Amino acid sequence: MSTTLLLARHGQTVWHAENRYAGVSDVALTDEGRAQAAALGRWAAAHPVDAIWTSPVSRAVITAQPACEALGLTPYREPDLRECDFGVVEGRTLAEFEAEDPGAAEAFRADPVAHPFPGAEDPVEAAARGAAALRRIAAAHPSGRVLVVAHNTLFRLVLCELLRIPLRDYRRVFPRLRNAAVTELRVTGDDSHALLSLNVPCEQGDS
């Protein structure tokens, strides 16, 4: 038996509009982010799922609300789907950090797993907790279709972990997950995972 996980990054926030790292910070959605959440809700109405899981962070919970309302589902919240803590870069851009510490920024670009931002969560640990969360969700819904709303960096790390791609390559292989776009992952047992689609817009014309 296999479970289909439909991964969606939350809608745009006021920090992401400026390419600032949000991480564990509680940042509000922009008007565009709320429109993206509404589009995800319309997508869910046309492509029903059996369950909806979210990160406990408000931007993910709010993004999932229209889909929950469209399908009459109560979302499950999974603490291990929270975004990575980016340490000293929370609320800042990479360019701002580079101006302050160019050596650390260069090391991060070369290998973001071996050289995470100062004070940040260990990416290896983040990948492990996120992958374990997705495995638990899949096990709870055998043969089901599940919408999972969470975060850009966590999802990219987890995709590398599950697809056996070196974690250090997560920024290169998955440059970004678009807000509220859908990535389809098939999970069969604990060790078999297949990426069926990536960054599929909820509505025609989205990018």
N, C-alpha and C positions, 0 to 999 in steps of 0.2 A: 504494500500500500504506500502511496505517496501523497504528500500534502503540498498544495500550491500556496506559497506565501507571496503576497503582492505588497512589495515594500514601497512606501511613499514617504519622501521627505516632507516635513511640515512646510507651510506657506512662508513666503518672504516676511522677514522681520525688519524693524527699523534699523537694526545693525547690519543685517545681511545686505540691505540695499546699498550700504557703503563698504561692503566686503569686510566687515569687522567680525572677529571671532566671538560667538555668543557662548558656546560651551554650556556650562551649568548655570549661567546667568538667565534670569527670567525676563525675556524681552518680548515686547508686544508685536503682533502682526501688523503689517502695513495694510492699507486699503487693498493693494494688489494681493497681499498674502491672504486676506479674507476672501477675495474673489477666487483665488486659486483653491482655497478650501471648498468653496461652493462648487467649483468645477469638479473637484474630487467627489463631492456628494452626488453630482449628476452622473458621473462615471459609475459610481457604486450602484446607483439605481438601475443603470443599464447593464451592469455586470455584477450581479449580486454575489455576496460572500456569506459564509456561514458564521463568521465572527470578526470582530475588530479589536485589535490590541494597540495600545499606544504607550509611548514614553510618558512618564508622569509629569514632564515639563509642560507648562501651560500652552506653549506654542504648538506642540504636537496634539495635545488634548483638544484644543480649539479647532485645529485643522481637521480632526477626525469627526467633529460634531455633525456637520452636514451629512456625511456618509451614514453615521449612526441613525440620524433622524430619517433619512431616506429609506433605510432598511428596518427601522424599528428595533435596532440592536443596542444593548447596553455595552459600552466598551470595557475591556479589561485593561488595567494599567499594570505595566511591568517595570519595576524600578531599574532593572538591568538594561533597559532600552534607553536610558538617559544618555545625553551627549557626553563626550569626553570633556574633562576639565582641562582648559588650555593654559592654566597657570597665569603667568605674568602677561600673557597676550589677550586675556579676556577683555573684550570691549575695545580692542585695538586692531589695527590692520598689520599685515606682515611688513608692509613698507615702513610703518611707524616703528615697529620693533627693530627692523634692519638699521634704521637711522641711529638707534640707540646702541645696538650691539650687532654690527655687521658680521662678526665671526660666528656668532650663535645662529644668526639667520642663514648664513651660508651652510653651516653644518646641518641645520634642519632641512634645507632644500636637498642636500646630498643624500641624507638618510634620516627621514623624520621619525623613524622608530628608534634608531640608536641615539639620536640627538633631539628628543622632544623639547618643547619650550620649558624654560625653568619653572618649576613648580607644577608642571602639567601631570596629568595621569599617565602612567606607563601605557603606551599604545598596545603592547602585548597583552596586558591585563584587560584593557578595554575590549580588545578583539575577543578574548576568551569569554568575558562575561556576556557580551552581545551574542556571540555564537551559541553559547549555552542557552540563552533566553530564546533564541529562534528555534533551537532544537526542542525545548520544552513546549513552546507554542505548537510546533508541528505535531508533537506527540499527543497533545491535548485535542487535536482535530484531525485524526487519521482520515485520509481520503478527502479532506475538506479544502475549502478555499478561504484564506484568511488575509484580511487587510491589516498591515502593520505600519503604523505611522510613527516615525522617529526622526533620526538626524543624519546629516550628511557624512560627517567623518566617521561616526560609529558604523553606519551602514557600509561605507567603503572598506573599513578595516574588517568587518565581519564577512563581507563578500570575499575578500582575499583569504581570510581564515578558512571559510567553508569550501572555497574552490581551489585551495592549495596553491595560491599565488603568494610569493614572498611579501610579507607585510610591508617591508620597506618600499615596495613599489605601489602602494595604494594610491598615492597622489598622481602617479604617472598612468597607471592602468585605468583608474576611475577618476578623471580630473574633477568631476563634480556630479552629484545627483541633482537634477533640476527640481525646483520646488513643486511639490504635489504631482510630479510625474510618477509613473508606475514602473517598477522593476519586478519581473516575475521570476521567482526562484522555486524550483521543484526540490522537495526534500523527501528522500526515501531512506528511512532508518537514520542512524546517527552519522553515517559516513558517506552517503551518496547524495550529492547535490549538483544540480544542473541549472545554469543561468539560461532562461528561456527568452528573456527580453530585458532591455535596459533603457531607462529614461523615456518611456512611451508617454506622450502627452495625453492628458485626460480628454482634451477636446481638440478637434481638427483646427489647425492654425496656431495652437500653442507652441512655444519654443522655449 
